[in-house]
Amino acid sequence: MTEIREADAGSVRILVVDDDLYARQAMMERLRSRGYQVKGAEDGLQALHHLQRERFNLVITDMQMPRMDGVALLREICRHDYAPVIVQTTLLDSYLQEVLRRTGAAGVLMKGESMTELMRLVETLCRTTERSSPQCG
């Protein structure tokens, strides 16, 4: 299982995946302001390219993207045990939330929820020691 070990924010690397340039940049800026090392990707295929070449402690991804959506990306990340994943979506019902968690999402949030809630989840995942991502399935 992938683990996030307790560390300074500056040593935590986060990959932000979103086809909306404005949303991606805003999230990246917020994470950088908290001291995290951040890289962006515009879709799932670009994210996989980064994950194959670099190590990240956490991935935050949108659901609806061209070329490879968030569910397909989540499955690939879990298959290769790259990093825990937080999924953000505008289409969230209890069934989809359960599917995402069973697929391996460490967290699921409505896109547009407060940035405070997202930062709280990021910080919780990054400060937890010996925390494994949920069973990928």
OpenMM code with the backbone's topology and positions (N, CA, C; nanometers):
from openmm import Vec3, app, unit

residues = "MET THR GLU ILE ARG GLU ALA ASP ALA GLY SER VAL ARG ILE LEU VAL VAL ASP ASP ASP LEU TYR ALA ARG GLN ALA MET MET GLU ARG LEU ARG SER ARG GLY TYR GLN VAL LYS GLY ALA GLU ASP GLY LEU GLN ALA LEU HIS HIS LEU GLN ARG GLU ARG PHE ASN LEU VAL ILE THR ASP MET GLN MET PRO ARG MET ASP GLY VAL ALA LEU LEU ARG GLU ILE CYS ARG HIS ASP TYR ALA PRO VAL ILE VAL GLN THR THR LEU LEU ASP SER TYR LEU GLN GLU VAL LEU ARG ARG THR GLY ALA ALA GLY VAL LEU MET LYS GLY GLU SER MET THR GLU LEU MET ARG LEU VAL GLU THR LEU CYS ARG THR THR GLU ARG SER SER PRO GLN CYS GLY".split()
positions = [
    Vec3(0.0818, -0.1201, 0.0000),
    Vec3(0.0000, 0.0000, 0.0000),
    Vec3(0.0857, 0.1259, 0.0000),
    Vec3(0.0362, 0.2273, -0.0625),
    Vec3(0.1039, 0.3552, -0.0641),
    Vec3(0.0852, 0.4208, 0.0718),
    Vec3(0.1917, 0.4817, 0.1220),
    Vec3(0.1835, 0.5480, 0.2516),
    Vec3(0.2283, 0.6919, 0.2382),
    Vec3(0.1653, 0.7787, 0.3146),
    Vec3(0.2133, 0.9153, 0.3286),
    Vec3(0.2695, 0.9230, 0.4694),
    Vec3(0.3933, 0.9498, 0.4816),
    Vec3(0.4562, 0.9589, 0.6128),
    Vec3(0.4556, 1.1041, 0.6589),
    Vec3(0.4567, 1.1216, 0.7883),
    Vec3(0.4584, 1.2559, 0.8444),
    Vec3(0.5825, 1.3288, 0.7947),
    Vec3(0.5628, 1.4478, 0.7454),
    Vec3(0.6735, 1.5228, 0.6880),
    Vec3(0.6398, 1.6697, 0.6848),
    Vec3(0.7437, 1.7517, 0.6650),
    Vec3(0.7207, 1.8934, 0.6433),
    Vec3(0.6418, 1.9088, 0.5142),
    Vec3(0.5575, 2.0094, 0.5075),
    Vec3(0.4815, 2.0327, 0.3853),
    Vec3(0.5749, 2.0465, 0.2660),
    Vec3(0.6920, 2.1067, 0.2855),
    Vec3(0.7867, 2.1292, 0.1767),
    Vec3(0.8417, 2.0027, 0.1140),
    Vec3(0.8333, 1.8924, 0.1838),
    Vec3(0.8823, 1.7673, 0.1273),
    Vec3(0.7697, 1.6839, 0.0668),
    Vec3(0.6460, 1.7318, 0.0765),
    Vec3(0.5314, 1.6606, 0.0213),
    Vec3(0.5062, 1.7112, -0.1209),
    Vec3(0.5013, 1.6156, -0.2155),
    Vec3(0.4796, 1.6490, -0.3568),
    Vec3(0.3380, 1.6100, -0.3959),
    Vec3(0.2647, 1.7061, -0.4522),
    Vec3(0.1247, 1.6850, -0.4881),
    Vec3(0.1064, 1.7112, -0.6378),
    Vec3(0.0357, 1.6192, -0.7043),
    Vec3(0.0013, 1.6350, -0.8453),
    Vec3(-0.1454, 1.6759, -0.8537),
    Vec3(-0.1730, 1.7899, -0.9174),
    Vec3(-0.3085, 1.8419, -0.9340),
    Vec3(-0.3499, 1.8195, -1.0798),
    Vec3(-0.4621, 1.7476, -1.0986),
    Vec3(-0.5077, 1.7118, -1.2333),
    Vec3(-0.6454, 1.7720, -1.2574),
    Vec3(-0.6515, 1.8634, -1.3547),
    Vec3(-0.7792, 1.9275, -1.3883),
    Vec3(-0.7658, 1.9907, -1.5251),
    Vec3(-0.8634, 1.9696, -1.6121),
    Vec3(-0.8583, 2.0279, -1.7457),
    Vec3(-0.8952, 2.1762, -1.7451),
    Vec3(-0.9527, 2.2246, -1.6368),
    Vec3(-0.9860, 2.3665, -1.6223),
    Vec3(-0.8607, 2.4395, -1.5723),
    Vec3(-0.7972, 2.5139, -1.6616),
    Vec3(-0.6709, 2.5814, -1.6298),
    Vec3(-0.6839, 2.6710, -1.5069),
    Vec3(-0.7913, 2.7493, -1.5004),
    Vec3(-0.8097, 2.8403, -1.3877),
    Vec3(-0.8208, 2.7629, -1.2557),
    Vec3(-0.9014, 2.6585, -1.2536),
    Vec3(-0.9195, 2.5787, -1.1313),
    Vec3(-0.7881, 2.5118, -1.0907),
    Vec3(-0.7162, 2.4577, -1.1895),
    Vec3(-0.5887, 2.3903, -1.1616),
    Vec3(-0.4875, 2.4889, -1.1030),
    Vec3(-0.4751, 2.6060, -1.1663),
    Vec3(-0.3787, 2.7042, -1.1177),
    Vec3(-0.4156, 2.7577, -0.9794),
    Vec3(-0.5444, 2.7808, -0.9563),
    Vec3(-0.5878, 2.8301, -0.8245),
    Vec3(-0.5540, 2.7290, -0.7153),
    Vec3(-0.5800, 2.6009, -0.7426),
    Vec3(-0.5495, 2.4988, -0.6426),
    Vec3(-0.3991, 2.4871, -0.6212),
    Vec3(-0.3240, 2.4927, -0.7293),
    Vec3(-0.1785, 2.4833, -0.7177),
    Vec3(-0.1223, 2.5995, -0.6359),
    Vec3(-0.1733, 2.7194, -0.6607),
    Vec3(-0.1272, 2.8357, -0.5847),
    Vec3(-0.1591, 2.8215, -0.4367),
    Vec3(-0.2787, 2.7728, -0.4066),
    Vec3(-0.3179, 2.7552, -0.2659),
    Vec3(-0.2287, 2.6525, -0.1966),
    Vec3(-0.2009, 2.5425, -0.2649),
    Vec3(-0.1138, 2.4392, -0.2083),
    Vec3(0.0289, 2.4914, -0.1902),
    Vec3(0.0782, 2.5643, -0.2880),
    Vec3(0.2133, 2.6224, -0.2759),
    Vec3(0.2202, 2.7194, -0.1591),
    Vec3(0.1125, 2.7955, -0.1378),
    Vec3(0.1113, 2.8916, -0.0271),
    Vec3(0.1178, 2.8213, 0.1082),
    Vec3(0.0802, 2.6929, 0.1098),
    Vec3(0.0894, 2.6115, 0.2317),
    Vec3(0.2238, 2.5397, 0.2406),
    Vec3(0.3099, 2.5601, 0.1403),
    Vec3(0.4443, 2.5030, 0.1444),
    Vec3(0.4615, 2.3708, 0.0718),
    Vec3(0.3580, 2.3223, 0.0042),
    Vec3(0.3691, 2.1965, -0.0684),
    Vec3(0.4390, 2.2171, -0.2025),
    Vec3(0.5098, 2.1133, -0.2499),
    Vec3(0.5641, 2.1121, -0.3847),
    Vec3(0.4533, 2.0623, -0.4761),
    Vec3(0.4226, 2.1354, -0.5818),
    Vec3(0.3049, 2.1053, -0.6632),
    Vec3(0.3401, 2.1029, -0.8115),
    Vec3(0.2767, 2.0107, -0.8819),
    Vec3(0.2874, 2.0033, -1.0278),
    Vec3(0.1466, 1.9847, -1.0820),
    Vec3(0.1201, 2.0332, -1.2025),
    Vec3(-0.0118, 2.0232, -1.2621),
    Vec3(-0.0136, 1.9354, -1.3853),
    Vec3(-0.1317, 1.8812, -1.4144),
    Vec3(-0.1562, 1.8044, -1.5362),
    Vec3(-0.2959, 1.8406, -1.5856),
    Vec3(-0.3127, 1.8459, -1.7178),
    Vec3(-0.4418, 1.8894, -1.7730),
    Vec3(-0.5398, 1.7757, -1.7942),
    Vec3(-0.4948, 1.6504, -1.7845),
    Vec3(-0.5861, 1.5366, -1.7971),
    Vec3(-0.5176, 1.4111, -1.7417),
    Vec3(-0.5913, 1.3012, -1.7427),
    Vec3(-0.5393, 1.1774, -1.6861),
    Vec3(-0.4166, 1.1235, -1.7563),
    Vec3(-0.4109, 1.1361, -1.8877),
    Vec3(-0.2937, 1.0863, -1.9606),
    Vec3(-0.1679, 1.1638, -1.9245),
    Vec3(-0.1798, 1.2949, -1.9154),
    Vec3(-0.0643, 1.3746, -1.8757),
    Vec3(-0.0251, 1.3424, -1.7311),
    Vec3(-0.1232, 1.3196, -1.6461),
    Vec3(-0.0950, 1.2828, -1.5070),
    Vec3(-0.0181, 1.1514, -1.5006),
    Vec3(-0.0612, 1.0509, -1.5762),
    Vec3(0.0102, 0.9225, -1.5779),
    Vec3(0.1534, 0.9399, -1.6256),
    Vec3(0.1734, 1.0252, -1.7239),
    Vec3(0.3081, 1.0544, -1.7733),
    Vec3(0.3955, 1.1050, -1.6579),
    Vec3(0.3443, 1.2000, -1.5793),
    Vec3(0.4199, 1.2532, -1.4645),
    Vec3(0.4421, 1.1449, -1.3592),
    Vec3(0.3386, 1.0663, -1.3309),
    Vec3(0.3486, 0.9626, -1.2267),
    Vec3(0.4486, 0.8531, -1.2636),
    Vec3(0.4659, 0.8264, -1.3909),
    Vec3(0.5618, 0.7255, -1.4353),
    Vec3(0.7054, 0.7744, -1.4228),
    Vec3(0.7249, 0.9049, -1.4158),
    Vec3(0.8594, 0.9620, -1.4144),
    Vec3(0.8996, 1.0264, -1.2820),
    Vec3(0.8007, 1.0598, -1.1995),
    Vec3(0.8288, 1.1293, -1.0741),
    Vec3(0.7470, 1.0671, -0.9615),
    Vec3(0.7939, 1.0876, -0.8397),
    Vec3(0.7221, 1.0371, -0.7227),
    Vec3(0.6401, 1.1496, -0.6616),
    Vec3(0.5129, 1.1190, -0.6359),
    Vec3(0.4239, 1.2140, -0.5687),
    Vec3(0.3667, 1.1475, -0.4446),
    Vec3(0.3399, 1.2287, -0.3421),
    Vec3(0.2812, 1.1779, -0.2186),
    Vec3(0.1297, 1.1765, -0.2233),
    Vec3(0.0723, 1.2560, -0.3150),
    Vec3(-0.0722, 1.2704, -0.3208),
    Vec3(-0.1119, 1.3205, -0.4594),
    Vec3(-0.2272, 1.2745, -0.5084),
    Vec3(-0.2841, 1.3226, -0.6342),
    Vec3(-0.4230, 1.3777, -0.6033),
    Vec3(-0.4525, 1.4962, -0.6562),
    Vec3(-0.5864, 1.5541, -0.6476),
    Vec3(-0.6360, 1.5649, -0.7911),
    Vec3(-0.7468, 1.4983, -0.8219),
    Vec3(-0.7946, 1.4969, -0.9598),
    Vec3(-0.9414, 1.5336, -0.9726),
    Vec3(-0.9704, 1.5954, -1.0850),
    Vec3(-1.1069, 1.6207, -1.1274),
    Vec3(-1.1613, 1.4900, -1.1854),
    Vec3(-1.2922, 1.4786, -1.1996),
    Vec3(-1.3534, 1.3591, -1.2576),
    Vec3(-1.3691, 1.3706, -1.4080),
    Vec3(-1.4273, 1.4788, -1.4545),
    Vec3(-1.4609, 1.4923, -1.5958),
    Vec3(-1.3499, 1.5658, -1.6695),
    Vec3(-1.2750, 1.4877, -1.7510),
    Vec3(-1.1647, 1.5441, -1.8289),
    Vec3(-1.1588, 1.4719, -1.9627),
    Vec3(-1.1049, 1.5387, -2.0644),
    Vec3(-1.0884, 1.4715, -2.1939),
    Vec3(-0.9759, 1.3678, -2.1874),
    Vec3(-0.9720, 1.2820, -2.2833),
    Vec3(-0.8703, 1.1786, -2.3047),
    Vec3(-0.8704, 1.0695, -2.1976),
    Vec3(-0.8666, 1.1035, -2.0705),
    Vec3(-0.8752, 1.0048, -1.9622),
    Vec3(-0.9406, 1.0720, -1.8434),
    Vec3(-1.0561, 1.0212, -1.8021),
    Vec3(-1.1285, 1.0839, -1.6914),
    Vec3(-1.0716, 1.0417, -1.5562),
    Vec3(-1.1296, 1.0976, -1.4516),
    Vec3(-1.0806, 1.0730, -1.3167),
    Vec3(-1.0944, 0.9302, -1.2689),
    Vec3(-1.1993, 0.8600, -1.3089),
    Vec3(-1.2175, 0.7207, -1.2669),
    Vec3(-1.1111, 0.6327, -1.3306),
    Vec3(-1.0862, 0.6507, -1.4600),
    Vec3(-0.9823, 0.5725, -1.5283),
    Vec3(-0.8449, 0.6035, -1.4682),
    Vec3(-0.8200, 0.7298, -1.4384),
    Vec3(-0.6933, 0.7675, -1.3751),
    Vec3(-0.6814, 0.7031, -1.2379),
    Vec3(-0.7868, 0.7090, -1.1582),
    Vec3(-0.7864, 0.6480, -1.0254),
    Vec3(-0.7535, 0.4992, -1.0339),
    Vec3(-0.8159, 0.4297, -1.1290),
    Vec3(-0.7885, 0.2862, -1.1456),
    Vec3(-0.6413, 0.2605, -1.1780),
    Vec3(-0.5845, 0.3411, -1.2675),
    Vec3(-0.4433, 0.3234, -1.3050),
    Vec3(-0.3504, 0.3540, -1.1872),
    Vec3(-0.3816, 0.4587, -1.1142),
    Vec3(-0.2989, 0.4947, -0.9981),
    Vec3(-0.3007, 0.3816, -0.8958),
    Vec3(-0.4184, 0.3262, -0.8702),
    Vec3(-0.4292, 0.2159, -0.7744),
    Vec3(-0.3605, 0.0898, -0.8269),
    Vec3(-0.3743, 0.0639, -0.9558),
    Vec3(-0.3125, -0.0554, -1.0146),
    Vec3(-0.1608, -0.0529, -0.9981),
    Vec3(-0.1027, 0.0666, -1.0061),
    Vec3(0.0427, 0.0810, -0.9944),
    Vec3(0.0872, 0.1297, -0.8565),
    Vec3(-0.0098, 0.1552, -0.7681),
    Vec3(0.0197, 0.1996, -0.6316),
    Vec3(0.1051, 0.3265, -0.6293),
    Vec3(0.0703, 0.4240, -0.7150),
    Vec3(0.1483, 0.5466, -0.7242),
    Vec3(0.1345, 0.6369, -0.6022),
    Vec3(0.0113, 0.6655, -0.5601),
    Vec3(-0.0115, 0.7614, -0.4514),
    Vec3(-0.1587, 0.7606, -0.4133),
    Vec3(-0.1906, 0.8049, -0.2921),
    Vec3(-0.3318, 0.8242, -0.2555),
    Vec3(-0.3937, 0.9320, -0.3439),
    Vec3(-0.5254, 0.9225, -0.3642),
    Vec3(-0.5946, 1.0125, -0.4565),
    Vec3(-0.7157, 1.0768, -0.3890),
    Vec3(-0.7274, 1.2075, -0.4048),
    Vec3(-0.8481, 1.2808, -0.3687),
    Vec3(-0.9185, 1.3135, -0.4998),
    Vec3(-1.0457, 1.2777, -0.5103),
    Vec3(-1.1236, 1.3039, -0.6309),
    Vec3(-1.2198, 1.4181, -0.6042),
    Vec3(-1.2232, 1.5148, -0.6967),
    Vec3(-1.3200, 1.6241, -0.6903),
    Vec3(-1.4131, 1.6109, -0.8095),
    Vec3(-1.5425, 1.6288, -0.7860),
    Vec3(-1.6394, 1.6145, -0.8930),
    Vec3(-1.7578, 1.7081, -0.8722),
    Vec3(-1.8217, 1.7438, -0.9818),
    Vec3(-1.9449, 1.8224, -0.9735),
    Vec3(-2.0659, 1.7300, -0.9712),
    Vec3(-2.0458, 1.6038, -1.0057),
    Vec3(-2.1540, 1.5052, -1.0128),
    Vec3(-2.1361, 1.4043, -0.9006),
    Vec3(-2.1880, 1.4348, -0.7848),
    Vec3(-2.1649, 1.3451, -0.6713),
    Vec3(-2.2968, 1.3039, -0.6083),
    Vec3(-2.3217, 1.1755, -0.6115),
    Vec3(-2.4331, 1.1193, -0.5364),
    Vec3(-2.3751, 1.0056, -0.4527),
    Vec3(-2.4543, 0.9467, -0.3678),
    Vec3(-2.4020, 0.8444, -0.2767),
    Vec3(-2.3480, 0.7233, -0.3520),
    Vec3(-2.4105, 0.6874, -0.4648),
    Vec3(-2.3620, 0.5740, -0.5429),
    Vec3(-2.2226, 0.6022, -0.6003),
    Vec3(-2.2045, 0.7185, -0.6632),
    Vec3(-2.0750, 0.7532, -0.7204),
    Vec3(-1.9695, 0.7640, -0.6117),
    Vec3(-2.0057, 0.8222, -0.4995),
    Vec3(-1.9106, 0.8344, -0.3893),
    Vec3(-1.8640, 0.6959, -0.3442),
    Vec3(-1.9557, 0.6009, -0.3335),
    Vec3(-1.9203, 0.4648, -0.2948),
    Vec3(-1.8322, 0.3981, -0.4005),
    Vec3(-1.8648, 0.4167, -0.5278),
    Vec3(-1.7836, 0.3604, -0.6367),
    Vec3(-1.6410, 0.4148, -0.6303),
    Vec3(-1.6273, 0.5448, -0.6107),
    Vec3(-1.4945, 0.6053, -0.6039),
    Vec3(-1.4155, 0.5530, -0.4847),
    Vec3(-1.4797, 0.5406, -0.3718),
    Vec3(-1.4093, 0.4891, -0.2532),
    Vec3(-1.3691, 0.3426, -0.2729),
    Vec3(-1.4586, 0.2629, -0.3302),
    Vec3(-1.4257, 0.1222, -0.3561),
    Vec3(-1.3157, 0.1083, -0.4602),
    Vec3(-1.3098, 0.2022, -0.5526),
    Vec3(-1.2052, 0.2001, -0.6544),
    Vec3(-1.0708, 0.2391, -0.5945),
    Vec3(-1.0721, 0.3112, -0.4831),
    Vec3(-0.9473, 0.3416, -0.4146),
    Vec3(-0.9252, 0.4853, -0.3758),
    Vec3(-1.0243, 0.5720, -0.3934),
    Vec3(-1.0068, 0.7127, -0.3567),
    Vec3(-0.9872, 0.7281, -0.2059),
    Vec3(-0.8870, 0.8051, -0.1683),
    Vec3(-0.8630, 0.8345, -0.0269),
    Vec3(-0.9597, 0.9399, 0.0238),
    Vec3(-1.0159, 1.0181, -0.0689),
    Vec3(-1.1121, 1.1207, -0.0337),
    Vec3(-1.1925, 1.1606, -0.1558),
    Vec3(-1.3171, 1.2010, -0.1328),
    Vec3(-1.4055, 1.2452, -0.2406),
    Vec3(-1.4722, 1.3743, -0.1949),
    Vec3(-1.4614, 1.4785, -0.2780),
    Vec3(-1.5207, 1.6078, -0.2447),
    Vec3(-1.5969, 1.6619, -0.3639),
    Vec3(-1.6997, 1.7392, -0.3355),
    Vec3(-1.7702, 1.8119, -0.4408),
    Vec3(-1.6789, 1.9239, -0.4889),
    Vec3(-1.6645, 1.9347, -0.6200),
    Vec3(-1.5868, 2.0446, -0.6759),
    Vec3(-1.6621, 2.1727, -0.6443),
    Vec3(-1.5909, 2.2713, -0.5993),
    Vec3(-1.6556, 2.3956, -0.5611),
    Vec3(-1.6798, 2.4044, -0.4111),
    Vec3(-1.6619, 2.2908, -0.3401),
    Vec3(-1.6675, 2.2986, -0.1936),
    Vec3(-1.5574, 2.3927, -0.1501),
    Vec3(-1.5628, 2.4347, -0.0307),
    Vec3(-1.4645, 2.5317, 0.0147),
    Vec3(-1.3229, 2.4764, 0.0024),
    Vec3(-1.2320, 2.5656, -0.0320),
    Vec3(-1.0910, 2.5301, -0.0398),
    Vec3(-1.0435, 2.4881, 0.0992),
    Vec3(-1.1078, 2.5398, 0.2020),
    Vec3(-1.0727, 2.5034, 0.3391),
    Vec3(-1.0934, 2.3545, 0.3620),
    Vec3(-1.2037, 2.3010, 0.3128),
    Vec3(-1.2317, 2.1579, 0.3293),
    Vec3(-1.1276, 2.0737, 0.2553),
    Vec3(-1.0920, 2.1153, 0.1348),
    Vec3(-0.9899, 2.0434, 0.0594),
    Vec3(-0.8563, 2.0480, 0.1324),
    Vec3(-0.8177, 2.1658, 0.1807),
    Vec3(-0.6898, 2.1787, 0.2521),
    Vec3(-0.6897, 2.0945, 0.3798),
    Vec3(-0.8037, 2.0870, 0.4461),
    Vec3(-0.8142, 2.0050, 0.5667),
    Vec3(-0.7888, 1.8578, 0.5328),
    Vec3(-0.8471, 1.8113, 0.4230),
    Vec3(-0.8275, 1.6728, 0.3817),
    Vec3(-0.6826, 1.6475, 0.3399),
    Vec3(-0.6236, 1.7394, 0.2650),
    Vec3(-0.4832, 1.7266, 0.2238),
    Vec3(-0.3939, 1.7183, 0.3473),
    Vec3(-0.4140, 1.8094, 0.4411),
    Vec3(-0.3307, 1.8114, 0.5612),
    Vec3(-0.3493, 1.6861, 0.6448),
    Vec3(-0.4720, 1.6364, 0.6530),
    Vec3(-0.4974, 1.5128, 0.7280),
    Vec3(-0.4227, 1.3965, 0.6644),
    Vec3(-0.4319, 1.3843, 0.5333),
    Vec3(-0.3627, 1.2751, 0.4650),
    Vec3(-0.2119, 1.2882, 0.4755),
    Vec3(-0.1606, 1.4106, 0.4715),
    Vec3(-0.0163, 1.4311, 0.4716),
    Vec3(0.0470, 1.4251, 0.6100),
    Vec3(-0.0299, 1.4412, 0.7142),
    Vec3(0.0316, 1.4350, 0.8467),
    Vec3(0.0112, 1.2998, 0.9150),
    Vec3(-0.0723, 1.2169, 0.8587),
    Vec3(-0.0988, 1.0869, 0.9174),
    Vec3(0.0195, 0.9956, 0.8925),
    Vec3(0.0692, 0.9348, 0.9959),
    Vec3(0.1814, 0.8435, 0.9804),
    Vec3(0.1312, 0.7018, 0.9597),
    Vec3(0.2065, 0.6273, 0.8795),
    Vec3(0.1749, 0.4876, 0.8509),
    Vec3(0.0336, 0.4711, 0.7948),
    Vec3(-0.0134, 0.5736, 0.7246),
    Vec3(-0.1495, 0.5667, 0.6677),
    Vec3(-0.1436, 0.5036, 0.5306),
    Vec3(-0.2179, 0.3993, 0.5087),
    Vec3(-0.2254, 0.3365, 0.3782),
    Vec3(-0.3469, 0.3888, 0.3048),
    Vec3(-0.3350, 0.3968, 0.1725),
    Vec3(-0.4519, 0.4330, 0.0941),
    Vec3(-0.5512, 0.3178, 0.1020),
    Vec3(-0.6793, 0.3450, 0.0801),
    Vec3(-0.7784, 0.2386, 0.0851),
    Vec3(-0.7459, 0.1280, -0.0151),
    Vec3(-0.7935, 0.0109, 0.0131),
    Vec3(-0.7719, -0.1036, -0.0762),
    Vec3(-0.8202, -0.0680, -0.2154),
    Vec3(-0.7328, -0.0806, -0.3127),
    Vec3(-0.7718, -0.0547, -0.4501),
    Vec3(-0.8442, -0.1763, -0.5024),
    Vec3(-0.9529, -0.1551, -0.5729),
    Vec3(-1.0266, -0.2688, -0.6219),
    Vec3(-1.0852, -0.2424, -0.7474),
] * unit.nanometer
topology = app.Topology()
chain = topology.addChain("A")
for resn in residues:
    res = topology.addResidue(resn, chain)
    for name in ("N", "CA", "C"):
        topology.addAtom(name, app.Element.getBySymbol(name[0]), res)
